[in-house]
Amino acid sequence: MALDSHVRKQLTTVSTATLCTALYKRGLRNQFIQDVRPLNPDLPTMVGEAYTLRYIPAREDLNPITVFQDRNHPQRVAVDQCPPGVVLMIDSRKDARAASAGSILVSRLMKRGAAGVVTDGGFRDSPDIARLAIPAYHQRPSAPTNLTLHQALDINVPIGCGDVAVFPGDVIVGDAEGVVVIPAHLAAEIAAEAVEMTAYEDFVTEEVLNGRSIIGLYPATDEQAKTDFSVWRQRNGR
């Protein structure tokens, strides 16, 4: 089932930090992908369902450069068949010594309408990717071709990415801080709660910048804080 457009829109308005807190309330502690960062933090928030590619360690007799002549090579197929609106999630075993992909493949993802691309390894041509209009997250730049260390094996199977389990169809959100994975069945309720949390956090930020103490305000343990927030919401249409 495709991600509901209303839920998608809600998720573009909240931070990964807020989403992590909402997930933690449900006992999910490990949904933030470790050690990845955006190549261009100024792009809009990335939201899409997970479409996955899994690498294993390359074995030299099976992974010469000639494998790219195979029209069914999993890396090429994953990029060329990645559906619009999804995020290509790449399991590179947290190894950035060889690239997960380069600017040509990421350009193809962009033209296909992918919502973004994430690897727990590295991208080559990273300065070029940073100039593309598609959110891209990696560990660090890596010039060598993926074939030197990685062997593309599986498409759209459960993977590990940055120490987080990612299942096809999970909802992926990325902002300037990083990337969070939301189980598909929780996406709607997490999005709705995060919108509410964000409204309160915006109110709190204004109050704190005006000199108010956080005690009783954050969290709202004082009735006055709740009353003030209600007035703030009406005034700001939130």
N, C-alpha and C positions, 0 to 999 in steps of 0.2 A: 504494500500500500504506500502510495506516494506521501511525502510529508505534507500535511495540511498547510495551505498557504497562510492561514491566520497564525498558526504556530510558528511557521518560518519567520513571519514578520515580527512576532513578539521576540523571538530569539535574537533578531538583529538589534534590538534595543537594550539588551542587558549584557553585563560583563561576564567573562569566564569566572571571575572571582565570585560573583553572586551565584552563578550556576553551581559552582563547587560547594558553596554553603548549602544550597537547596538539596543537592545530592547527598551531602553529609548528613542532613536531617533524616534521610531515609537509609542511613547506614552505609552509603557508598563512599568510601574514603579515597579510592585510587582511580579517579577518572580524568585527571589532568595529565596530559602527555608530558613526560619529563624531557628536558634538554632539547626542546625545539623552539625556534623563534621565527618570526615572520621576516621574509626578505624585504618587504615593504610594509612597515607598520601603519602607514597612512591610508591603506586601502580600507574600504568598508568591512564590517564584520562578516565573516564567512559562515554560512549556514548551509548544510546539506546532509543527505544521507551518505553513509559510508559505502564505498565500493573499493574492494581491497585487492592488493597485489602482494604476494609473498615471495621473498627471496630466501634461498638457503646458501650456505657457503659454496663457492664455486669449486668444481672439480675440473682440473685442467683438461682432461681428455674429453670432457663433455661440454666445455664452455669456451671454445676458440672463437675468434671474432667472426668466423664464417656462420655462426648460428643466427646472426642477424639476417642472413639470406633466406631463412625459413619464414615464410609468410605467416606461420602460426606461432611465431616466437611469443611467449606469454607477455613480455613487457610491451611489445608493439601492439599486440591484440588488446591488452588492458587499456592502453591509451586510446586506441582507435575505436573501441566499443564502449568506453566509459559514458554512461547516459548523461544527458543534460541535467543540471541542477544537483549533481552529487559531488562528493569530495572523494578523490582518489587517495586512499590511505595505503602507504607503502611500508611494509615490514622489511627493513634493511638490517635487522638484528643490532640496531644501535651502533652500526659500524659505518663511520663517515670517511673511511680511507679510500673508498671508491664511490663514484656517484650513483645515486638511485635513478637519475634521469638528467636530461639537459634541456636547454632552452627550446629546441625544436619540438621535443615531445610535450613540454609544458605549453608551448604555443598551440599545439594540436588540441590539447585539453581545453584551452581557452576558447578556441574556435568551435569546439563541440558544445560549449556552454556549461562546462563543469563549474561547480561552485568554488573549487579550490583543490589543492594538492598538498599532502602532508607526508613527510618521511622522517623516520627517526635516524636516518643517515644524512647524506649530503647531496646537494645538487651541483653539477658542473654548470658553467656559463651563468653562474649566479648573478652577476651584475646585469646580464640581459634579462633574466627571469624577473629581477626586481623592477624592471621597467614595464613588465607586462601587466595588463589589467585583469590579473587573476591572483587571488591570495595564494601564497606558497610559503610553506613552513619547513625548515630543516634544522639539522644540528649545526652544521658549518659547511662552508664551501669545500668542494672536492673535485679536482680536475680529472682524475683517472676514470676511464669508462667502468661502468658497473661490472663488466665481464671479468675484470681482473680479480674481483673478490666475491661477487654475487652471482648467483644463478637464479633467474626468474623461473618460478615453478607453478604457482597456483594463482588463480583469479577468483575473487569474490568468495573467499573462505574465511573463517575466523583467523585473526592474526594477533600478534602482539606488536604494539607500536609504542615506543617510549615507555615500556613497562606497564602499558594499559591493554587490557583485552578489548579488541574491536571486532564486533560481529557485523556482517553485511546488513545494512539497514539501520544500524545505530545512527543517532543524530549527532553530527559533528559541528561544533561551534568554535570559531577561532577569532581572536581579536589581537590587539597590539601586545597583549601579555602572553598569549599562548593558545593552546587548543584543549578543549574538554570534550569528552565522549559521554553522550546521554543515551542510556538504553532506550530503544525505540518505544517500548510500552509506557515509558515514563515521560516522554517528550512533552506531551500536552500539559500535564499537571506541573512539571518542572518549569515550563515556559510561563505559565500563568502565575505561579508563585514568585518567580524571579522578577516579573514585571511589578508585582506588589512590593517586593523587597527593594527594588530599585527606586520606586517612588519614595519609600520611607528613607532610604539612604540619601536621596537627593535633598529631602527635607532636613535631615540631620546635618548634612554637610553645610547647608546654609546657616543653620543655627550655630554650629561650631565655629564657623568663620566669623559669626557675629559675636563670638565670645562666650557662648553658652557651654556649661560643663557637660561632659558625656555621661556623668552619673545620673541614672534615672532616665536618660534620653536614649542611650545606645548600649544595651537594648532598652525598650520602652517599659520600664518598671514603674514609672510615675504616671498617674492618671493625667497630670497636666501635659505631659509629652503627647499622650494620645489625643487629648483635646486640641492641642496646638497643631498636631498633624492633620486632624480632620479639617480645621480651618484652612491650613495651607493647601490641602488638596482641592478644596472648593475654590480657593483663590486662583490656583494654577491649573485648574481643569484636569487634575490627575486622579 
